[in-house]
Amino acid sequence: MAETDTVKFDVYDDKGAKVVEAQPSPIVLKGLTSSTTYKGYQLTYADKETKTALADIVTKASAKVAVTGVTLDTMTLTLGVGDSATLTPTVAPDNATDKTGAWTTSDSKIVTVADGKVTRVAEGDATVTFTTTDGAKVAAATIKTASPEVAKIDTTDTTATITVE
């Protein structure tokens, strides 16, 4: 074989099916799962019959990408009693390995929160917080009481009727 020739290899899976054909070293197998052992792979020079002994391919664990911050889509919500709204956290960076977290409320007698859905149960202000599992990064929103709106005032010479929504 001349010095300028490129040696190419075929790779066969545990069932004898060719999964890589005529590729130079290093050979890249795509679509594998990290932290997994694939058993029974064989290698041969391209277009040759003799295969290597069975070998296992062990993939490495994915590199962990740490959370660097978190924000909420809104910092303040104004809700009336019985009203609900949903807060959405955005974890940074986009490729963080673990984007999960926990929701909490500063006063569950005023505001409840479950999976980001905030519900006002009584008058008063409260804070809802999302804390990331990785890195304990925190984002919070203040939940304020909605002020009643005067819809209409009717008067006569001796009375006034105020309609509040």
WOTA-V646720 format. One record per run of one state. SS is the DSSP state (hx for helix, st for strand, lp for the rest). FROM is the first residue (numbers start at 1). LEN is the number of residues. Records with the same first field share a line. If there is no record, write none. Layout:
# WOTA-V646720
SS=FROM-LEN + FROM-LEN
This chain:
# WOTA-V646720
lp=1-7 + 13-5 + 25-12 + 46-9 + 59-10 + 73-3 + 80-4 + 87-2 + 93-8 + 106-5 + 115-2 + 121-5 + 133-5 + 146-4 + 156-4 + 165-1
st=8-5 + 18-7 + 37-9 + 55-4 + 69-4 + 76-4 + 84-3 + 89-4 + 101-5 + 111-4 + 117-4 + 126-7 + 138-8 + 150-6 + 160-5
